[in-house]
Amino acid sequence: MTSKTLDNFLNGSILDLKQRGLFNEIDTVEGANGPVIRIQGKELINLSSNNYLGLATDERLKQAASEAIDSYGVGSGAVRTINGTSDLHIALEERIAAFKGTEAAISYQSGFNCNMAAISAVMDKNDAILSDSLNHASIIDGCRLSKAKIIRFEHSDMDDLRRKAEEARSTGNFNKIMVITDGVFSMDGDIAKLPEIVEIAEAYDLITYVDDAHGSGVTGKGAGTVKHFGLQDRIDFQMGTLSKAIGVVGGYVAGKSNLIDWLKVRSRPFLFSTAVSPADAIASTKAIELLMESTELNEKLWENGDYLKQGLKALGFTIGASETPITPCIIGDEKVAQQFSKRLVEEGIYAKSIVFPTVPRGTGRVRNMPTAAHTKEMLDKSIAVYEKVGKEMGLI
Ligand SMILES: *Cc1c(COP(=O)(O)O)cnc(C)c1O
């Protein structure tokens, strides 16, 4: 017999979420995740992926992955430290370090577990972490796992950061203090104020950690937000993911050799979880090589982002203060935002609503992620549907 307590908990909790309209029904994508996707047999223009450069379906990456499968098979066989490190993983890490302008890099199975791994390998209960209030869930969980004291500062508020850094330092209670931030904040598309963060870090002897999941491939001509500001030598952890603009799966930290050496002996997901497959490793390496050779995809991404932003703004939508191709369309009321997204989907545009608690209450929005793979026609159609649905719902 299975647990009655568990059943009661699950059934009660699911019902509660459903009644409050918070139970997320997940759509199944039939086929590849490209600029157009199929859901329940219907083709939709996809404005919801993080596949910024269209690399998830790139022929060159597919070719490299399929060759890797032919010669290496499909699995890595063991955790990295036992015998799961292949020359493909080493090549990937060398490419990441070159791409990020650091001495070395370490790769993980995902961006999420990279944050769980790296933060807790360095920080402990005698330390403190200054964390931006809008940081990603994986940063929050990584900080919690470390048992360090978490001190939240107001989103991108440098006076607040400085005050809290000063306070944390002056108590003398902490061995190490870290400041941690997203490079690009994915809900609004704004960029962290890294030059000021670095200055504050240097003034108060803080370890610096930038999660550039939405910056890599996007900002700094593709090399990321740290490169965008030219701060490669002044940021300790350049963390990123291989699952967004890079188009595959995995996470990494790039930094000095001593940091990477330490993470290889002390970060638990590296030690106790099998590495990404050979095909993943080589596809990611290939993607990074493409980005280092040419900025063509990156330029196309920004061009498309600007085009969509201009189009929606001209219609009278509120698109916030994004500094990247991420284009939120801020509606306000949560229910209206959800209804708006539903109507967009019915009209052939897959753009998802994002509401509290992912964003602050009263700032419900539909978030658009244009990519390098979208054509002008797709963006024009999207703008036309926004106009139709916006007028129909009295939003513009
Ligand atoms: C998506 C994301 C992650 C997680 O990356 P995955 O590779 O998908 O696990 C971590 N941090 C930030 C800021 C992200 O946006």
Ligand as a Chemical Component Dictionary entry (heavy atoms), coordinates in Angstrom:
data_LIG
# 
_chem_comp.id                   LIG 
_chem_comp.type                 NON-POLYMER 
_chem_comp.pdbx_formal_charge   0 
_chem_comp.three_letter_code    LIG 
# 
loop_
_chem_comp_atom.comp_id 
_chem_comp_atom.atom_id 
_chem_comp_atom.alt_atom_id 
_chem_comp_atom.type_symbol 
_chem_comp_atom.charge 
_chem_comp_atom.model_Cartn_x 
_chem_comp_atom.model_Cartn_y 
_chem_comp_atom.model_Cartn_z 
_chem_comp_atom.pdbx_ordinal 
LIG C1 C1 C 0 18.207 29.262 -17.088 1  
LIG C2 C2 C 0 19.061 29.781 -15.997 2  
LIG C3 C3 C 0 19.842 28.912 -15.228 3  
LIG C4 C4 C 0 19.759 27.425 -15.387 4  
LIG O1 O1 O 0 20.362 26.988 -16.553 5  
LIG P1 P1 P 0 20.033 25.532 -17.119 6  
LIG O2 O2 O 0 21.206 25.221 -17.958 7  
LIG O3 O3 O 0 18.763 25.628 -17.882 8  
LIG O4 O4 O 0 19.921 24.607 -15.948 9  
LIG C5 C5 C 0 20.673 29.458 -14.278 10 
LIG N1 N1 N 0 20.715 30.792 -14.080 11 
LIG C6 C6 C 0 19.985 31.658 -14.794 12 
LIG C7 C7 C 0 20.092 33.125 -14.547 13 
LIG C8 C8 C 0 19.117 31.180 -15.775 14 
LIG O5 O5 O 0 18.377 32.034 -16.476 15 
# 
loop_
_chem_comp_bond.comp_id 
_chem_comp_bond.atom_id_1 
_chem_comp_bond.atom_id_2 
_chem_comp_bond.value_order 
_chem_comp_bond.pdbx_ordinal 
LIG C1 C2 SING 1  
LIG C2 C3 SING 2  
LIG C2 C8 DOUB 3  
LIG C3 C4 SING 4  
LIG C3 C5 DOUB 5  
LIG C4 O1 SING 6  
LIG O1 P1 SING 7  
LIG P1 O2 DOUB 8  
LIG P1 O3 SING 9  
LIG P1 O4 SING 10 
LIG C5 N1 SING 11 
LIG N1 C6 DOUB 12 
LIG C6 C7 SING 13 
LIG C6 C8 SING 14 
LIG C8 O5 SING 15 
# 
